[in-house]
Amino acid sequence: MFSFEGGHVLTKEQVREQQHLDGIMDELQAADKRLTAEIARTKNEEQSLNKNFFSDMSLNFSNDAESIETAASIQQQQQMLDERSNAWQQSTQQLKTVKRLQVSPFFARIDFTEGKEKPETIYIGLGSFTNKAGKFLIYDWRAPISSIYYDGGLGHVTYQTPDGPQVVDVSLKRQFVVENGQITTMFDTTETIGDQMLLEVLGEKSDTQMKSIVTTIQREQNQIIRDTTADLLFVQGAAGSGKTSAVLQRVAYLLYRYRGNLNSSQVIMFSPNQLFSDYIGNVLPELGEQNMVQFTFYQYVSRRVPNIDVQDLFSQFEAVLSPAQKKVAKLKGSLAFFKATEDYAASLEKGGMRFRDIKFNDTVFFSKKRIADIFYSYNANYHLGNRLSATKERLLNMLNRRVESEMKAKWVQQAVEDLSDEQIRMLQSEGKTEFENSDEEYKFFARKIVVDAFKTIQTAITRNHFLNVRGQYVQYLKDAGNFVDLASFGLTQKAWDEEVAGFIAAFKDRRLTMVDATPYLHLYDLMTGRHGERDMRYVFIDEIQDYTPYQLAYLKGSFPRAKFTLLGDLNQAIFTKDDSHTLIQDVSRLFDPEKTRVVQLTQSYRSTAQVTEFTKAILRSGQRIDAFDRQGPLPTIAVRDTENQLVTALIDQLKVDDNAKQTSAIIAKTLEEAQTVYEELKAAGVPATLIQSENQRLVPGNIVVPSYLAKGLEFDAVILWQVNAANFHEEDERELLYTIASRAMHRLTILASPDLSPLLAGVPASRYEKK
Ligand SMILES: Nc1ncnc2c1ncn2[C@@H]1O[C@H](COP(=O)(O)OP(=O)(O)OP(=O)(O)O)[C@@H](O)[C@H]1O
C-alpha cells in the first residue's frame, strides 16, 4: 500500500497512472466539445424544422388520397422532430456526465480475468464514458461489473449480472483520489475497500450537506444498495453505520438499474424532519440523479386533512403524557388497533355510517336520512367503496332531474329578471342567441342559472362532503371496546371513555394528535374505498423506530405495489421509546417472510473510536456496535454548581473546538433550553445560529439545536447541554441521550449543572475525561 502527496518521488506505476488519467482527461475534453457542438446543432435543426413545419408541406385535404399523403408527410416531419429532440436530450444527458467526470473521472481500478479470456483492466467512476470507438473508458459505479470493487478482495469474486452470477479472478484493486486532473492519492489494496481510504474520508470535516459514499461503500452496505429481490428490506444498524448513506446510494442504483422503467417520482422517502430532508437533498443530484419524492410523516398526513391542525414534531416531543394517556397512545399505535379500524369499517357495510345533509341556500337539499337510505339500498355484496360510488351516481342523477323543477322556483325567476345586459351577453355567448318565444328564452336563462347554482351541490357530492368523517371517527372511538381488547392494553372501559371525552374536546377545536391522525385517515380511506398510490414502486422509511406499528401498516397499505426499505436503530427511539423493541416483530408480520431480508450493520463509521466507545456505554440493550479505528480525544464531562458557571465552561469548550477548526453543535434537550443557552451565548458575544424549526436550513458555523431536530444529522464536535438529573433520569430517556451523543464525529463534550444524569453512571471512567 502506498500513497503520495506533493513532494514525494513518484514511482513508475504512479507516473503510468497519471499518464492514463491525462489521456482520459483529453478524451473527456474532446467529448465535451463534440457534445456541446452537437447539442447546438440539433437544437438549431429542431428550431428550423419547427419553423418550417407547415410551410415545407403542401397541405391538401381536398380529396382522400391527398389527405392521406398530407397526413403521411405530417407524420414524417413529426418523426424527424422527435428524433432531433431525443438526440438533443441524449446528448445533454451525456454532456452532464462528461462534465461531472471532468471533475474526477474515476476513483478505482480493477484488473481481473473472466474464465479463459484475456486479462482486463477497468476504471470506475461516477458515470459511464465510452470513446468514439465505443470502448468503455470508465464504468459507472452501479454497473454489474463494478460490484467486484465493493464486494470482495483479491482472487475469486462473484458478482451478479442480469444473466446470473459470474465469477472472476481479481488480481489488482487500486483506489485513487483525483483532484483537478491530478492523482493526489493512490492505494493498492487486498481488502474490500482499504481502511486507509476510508480513514481519510471519515477524518474529513462535517458539512451542512450530506456527502455521497460511492468511493468507499462497504461490502455489507453494497448488499443493501444492490438488493432487487426483497419486498421488505429491513436495515437495522447502529448510529452512524451508514444506513442513510447506503439507502441514498440505493436509490441512485435503482434508478440506474431500471432506467426507462423507473423514474424518481416513483420513489418516495420518509424522513424524520424537514431539516434532515434538506441535509440529504444534495446526494442524488451530485450522483447525477434526480431526487426522489420526500416527505416527513407529518407532512404526508397533514396535507390530507386540510382543515385539521395535526400535532407537529415540537408538540409531539414536548408533550408530557399521563400513565393512562401512554396506554392509550400505545393502543392507538398498535396493529391490534389497525385491525380494529378495519373491522369497524367492515361493520359499516351493514349500518352505522354517518352522513351530513347536503344543503342548498341554507335548506336541506338531500337529507342525511335520504342519503343513508340510498347507501344501504344496495345488496350485501357491495363494499363501502362501491356503495359510496353507487350512492354518488344516484345523487348526481337526482340532482340533474331536479334542474327542471328548480327552474320554476321563485329565486330563479327573480334571478332571470335581475340579469344585467352584460350577464345576458355572457350567457348567450355560450349558446343560443335567438329564441322563438319568451318562454323559450326564459327557460334558456333559467336553466343556466340553476345549473350554475347546483355546482356547489355537485361538488359536495363528488368530493364526499356528505360523509361525516369526523363524527364517524368519534363514533369509532366510542365503540372501540367492541373491536379491540382494552384490557390487554391495561385499560378499563371507564378509563377509555374518559380519554375519548378528552379527545372529543380537542377534536371540536379541530386539533388532532399524531396518534389519532393515522387511524383517522385510515378510517377515511376505508370509508371511501381508496386504494392507495399504486404508481409508487419503492418506499424508503428512515428512522422507523419513531413510527408506530399502526403508522407503518398504514404506509404499507398506502403504497400497495411498492417494495419497502425500512431503516432503523432500535436504540435511537425518541418518540416511541421502549415500544420500539417489538417493532421488528410487528413489522415483519406485515410482509411475506419469504421476501423479507434483514441486514444488520454493526460498524459505526461516523465517530472516532473514543466517541463510539463512550456512546455505546450509555446503552443497556447490549446491541453489538463496533467502533471504527479512528482516533480522537476522549469525550469530556464537565459538571458545575450553577448554570452561570456552565455557560463559562461552554464558551471555553467552543474555543477549544474552534482552535481545532471544528464546528460545534450545542444540543439541548428542549427547544426552550436551546433558546436559553442561545441567548446566553449571544449576551456573551459568541456567534451561533439557533435552529428552532425544522423548516430552517443548516448553516456553516456553530449551531444550537433542540434534541428532536438533531436526528440523523452529524457535526464535527457536539456539546450536550444540561445532561443533568432533572433532564435525563427516566430509563426511556436513555435512547434519546444515546441518539444525541452519537451525532459527534470527532469530539464530544457533556455539560451539566448542578449534577450529572444518573443515566451516565454506567459509563466506565476510562472512557471520558473529567473537566
Ligand atoms: N462506506 C462509507 N464510506 C464513507 N463514509 C461512510 C460510509 N458509511 C458511512 N459513512 C459516513 O458515516 C456517517 C454516518 O452515516 P449515516 O448518517 O448514513 O449513518 P446512519 O446509520 O443513518 O446514522 P444515524 O442512524 O446515527 O443517523 C456519514 O458521515 C457517512 O458519510
The ligand as a Gaussian input file, in Angstrom:
#p B3LYP/6-31G(d) Opt

LIG

0 1
 N      -18.848000       3.394000       3.372000
 C      -18.682000       4.603000       3.848000
 N      -17.698000       5.382000       3.382000
 C      -17.500000       6.625000       3.864000
 N      -18.264000       7.180000       4.803000
 C      -19.251000       6.454000       5.305000
 C      -19.518000       5.136000       4.863000
 N      -20.590000       4.681000       5.539000
 C      -20.961000       5.673000       6.368000
 N      -20.168000       6.737000       6.226000
 C      -20.251000       8.013000       6.922000
 O      -20.681000       7.784000       8.246000
 C      -21.550000       8.809000       8.662000
 C      -22.855000       8.216000       9.161000
 O      -23.609000       7.736000       8.074000
 P      -25.188000       7.787000       8.066000
 O      -25.662000       9.119000       8.513000
 O      -25.628000       7.265000       6.761000
 O      -25.494000       6.729000       9.210000
 P      -26.863000       6.294000       9.851000
 O      -26.734000       4.858000      10.134000
 O      -28.003000       6.724000       9.031000
 O      -26.782000       7.120000      11.194000
 P      -27.855000       7.501000      12.333000
 O      -28.806000       6.375000      12.491000
 O      -26.996000       7.691000      13.522000
 O      -28.469000       8.776000      11.905000
 C      -21.707000       9.743000       7.491000
 O      -20.787000      10.807000       7.624000
 C      -21.311000       8.900000       6.301000
 O      -20.785000       9.683000       5.265000

